[in-house]
Amino acid sequence: MTVVVGETGSGKSTQLPKICLDMGRGKRRFIGHTQPRRIAARSIAARIAEELGVEPGGAVGYKTRFNDRVSRDSYIKVMTDGILLAEPESDRKLNRYDTLIVDEAHERSINIDFLLGYLQRLLKRRRDLKIVITSATIDPSSFSKFFSGAPVIEIPGKSFPVEVRYRQADRAEDRPDASLASDVVDAVRNLESDARGDILVFLPGEKEIGTTAKLLGRLRLPRTECIPLYARLSVEEQQKIFKPHEGRRIVLATNVAETSLTVPGIHYVIDTGLARISRYSPGRQIQTKRYHDR
């Protein structure tokens, strides 16, 4: 059992499965690698496959809801945490795996919390199982303590100089999406004269993305296209952000692009400071999504 704290850009999500493969893991059983979001699972599997010189679905497979690209030839299986959490129903000891990597553990969803609790108990029955818990913003001491003093490894990341600018947003407490979209349009206009690279905009949800896209469309910016990015989009629509393009691209995304996903060509980030975050309500005993400051 190991806890890995890797800064953003350190390559932990793509390199750890390959390191496990080089160590001889995954020969008879899978190297399982979980992600909290479907788009991250697919993109990471594609990246690992590319680096290994194979096609996704072969040596590197992935499984998400409604999409199973795992074959008999797969050594590495990238999946959402929900997929792995459902497997003990038919495989109580998770005998299909000899290694499990739980990425982005800091998100602390119900799926991740249940999964970590289950794996902690499973380690007592499966001494051969290797588990790696990773994140960029994890609290290593608490996770190490939870897993009986597991060792902690810190990996530095590659960073670049970043200039931060703040804008005063004049919005009501209910934060109407039209006002939020107007703030984004004003910020894009300030960058209009600078043609270097694409723009990534973080917005709370699909509704705000749609409103912002309409307002940006009215500007008729030359050689500029707006692309939405959120979890419910089809695979084909999500993959557009990775395709080569001409001119400037403005990616309007929810927090699916915040972790485990690197959008190529981005030079500017406009962050509205809001996200719809899933939280468990003990009183109502349900999972809810509400607006929170990022």
N, C-alpha and C positions, 0 to 999 in steps of 0.2 A: 504494500500500500504506500503510495507516494502522493504528496501534494505539490503541484507545480504552479508557481506564481509567475506568469509571463506577461510582460508589458505588451501593449498593443503594437503589432508589427514585428514581434519576436519570431513569428512563424510556428508557434506551439501547436495550433490546430492542424496544420498540414504536416509538420515534421515529426511529431510524437508517434503517430501510427507507423511511419516509415522506420523510425528508430526501433520500435517494438518488432517490426518485421525483420530488421537486420539482426536483432538479438535472437532470432529463431522462433519468435512467437507467431501464432497464426498458421502454423503448418497443418495441424489436424483440427483445430477449432478456430473460430473467428477471433480477430481483433475487433472488438466492438467499440465504436466511437460515437458518442451521442452529442446532439446539438438541440438547443431549445426551439429552433425554427426550421421549417421544411426547406426554405430557400437556402439557408446556411448549410444544411446537410447535403443538398444537391451540389452546390457550388464547391464545397470542400472536397467532396468525392471526386468531382471533375478535375479539381486542381491536383489532388494526389495522383490520380490516374495519369494526368498529363506529365507530371514529374517522373513517374515510373515508366512512361512510354507505353501505356496500355489504354484501352478504351473503357470508359465507365460501364460497369455491369460485368466486367471480367474479373481480374484480380482485385479490383476495387469496386465493390458494389454499394448500393445505398437503398434504403427503404424508408419511405414516408407514407402517410395516409394516401391511399389510392395509387401508389406508385412503388413497385417493387422491382429493383434492378439488381438483385443478388442472385448469383449462380453458383453452381458446384465448384467453379474455378476461383471463387472469391476467397481472399485471405483477410481483407479488411472490409468491414461492414459499417458504413456510416448511416446513422438513423436519428430520428428525433427521440427525445427522452421518453415520450409517451409510447413509442413502439417498444422500447426495451422494457418499460414498466408493465406492459401487457403480457410479456413472454413468460413470467413465472407461472401463469395460469396453466400452461402446458409443459413447462420446463422449470420445475421448482428451484433447482440448483443452477440454472443457467449453464448447463453442461455444453451448450453450443459454443461457449466462449472460453478462451484461456486468458484473455486480457480485456479489460473494460476501461475506456477513457471517457470520463464524464466532463465535458467541456462547459464553460460558462456557468459554473456552479453558483456563482454569486447572484444569479437571477432569482434563486430561491422560490420557484414556483411550487405548487403542490406536487407536480410530477417529480421535480428534482428532489424535493425534501423526502418524499416517500421512497424514491429510488435510493438515495443515500442511506436512509434508515434500513432498507432491505439489504443493501450491499454490506453494511456493517455487520448485520447478523449472519449473512451468508459467508463472510470470511471465516467464521468459526467452523463452518462445515466444509469449506473448500479451501484448503491451505494452498492449493496449486494456482488459484485464481489471483492474477495481478490486477490491481486497480490503481488508476491514476486520476486524481481530481485536479482540474485545471481552471484557471480564470485569470483575467487581467486585473480585477479589483477585489479578489477574494481576501478574506481575513484568514491568513494562514494558521494562526495560533488556534482559533476555534475549530477549524476543520481537522487540524492535526490532533487536537485533544479528543475530538469526537471519534477518531479512528485510532485511539490508544497510543498517541504519541508518534504518529506517522512522520517520517522525515519530510522536510520542506526544501524544495529546490527553487531558487529564484533565477529567472532568465531575463536579462536586459533586452530592451527593444531598441529599434532604430528610430530615432526621432529627427524631425526637421524643424527649423525655426518657424514659429507660427505667430502671426500678428493677430491680436484679438481686438475687435471693435465692438462697442456696445451701442445699441439704439434704444431710445426710450419709447416704449410702446404704450399708446393711449387706448386701453381696452377696458371694457366693463368687467365686473367680477365673473360673469358667466362666460366670458371669453368667446364672443360670437365668432364663427368661422370667417364671416365676411371681413371683419376688422382684422383678423389674423392674416388673411390672405392679402389685404391691402398693405400690411406691414412688410410682408415678403416681397410684394411687387416693388415697393419703395427701395428695399435693399438690393433687389436685382437691378433696378435702374441705376443705382450708385455704381454697380459693377459693369454697366453696359459699355463704357468706354475702354475697359480693360479686356482684351480679347484672349488673355492667357487661360486656357483650360476650362473645364466644365464646373458646374455649380451643383452641390448637393444640398437640398433643403430638407430639414427634419420637421415634420408636421405630425400632429397627434393621431389623425385617423383618415379613413378613406373620404369622408365628407369634406374635410378641410383640403385634402389633396385635389378633389374635384373642383372645389370653388377656386382654389389658387390657380389651377390649370386654365380655367376659363378666363380669369383676369389676365394672366400672362399671355394667353392667346390673343387678347384684344390689343396688346402692345405691338404685335406683328414685328417682333425683333428679327433682324436679318440673320439668316443662316443659323437659326436657333430652333431646337426642338425640345419639347417638354415630355418627359417619360415618367409615368407613375411607378411606384414600387411599394407593394404591400402584400401581405401574406395570401390574400384570397385571389390574387391574379393567377392566370394560368402559367404553366411552366414556360411556354413560349414567350409570353409577355414579360415575365421576370428575366428571362435570358437576354432581353434586348440591351440591358445595361452593360453586358460584357462584349457586345459586338462592335467592331470598328465603325467609325462614323466621321463625317466631315462637319465642319462648323462647330458651334457650341451646343452642348447638351445640358439641360437643367433637369436633374433627377429629383422628383418630389417623392419623398420616402417617409414611411413611419419608422419606428425604432428597429425594424427588421435589419436596417443597414448600420445599426450602431455597433454591433459586435459580430465577430466571426464572418464578416463579409467585407471585402475590400472592393469598392467601386473604382474601376480604373479611370484615370484622366482627371480626377477631381483636384482643383486648385483652390476652390472656395467652398466654405460650409456656412449656410445660414441656418441657425438653430433657433427655433421659436421658443425653446425652453419648456415645451409641454409634451407629454406622451400619455397615451391611454395604457395604464399598467394594470395587469391582472393581480388582484389581491383576494385572499380568502377571508370571508366574513364569518367569524365564529358564531355570532348571534343568529345569522340567517342560514348558516351552514351551506353556503354556496360560494362559487368563484365569481367575482364581479370585476368589471373593468371600469375605471374612472380616470378622469384627468388628474395628472400629478405633474409637479415641476420635475424636469429631468435632472 
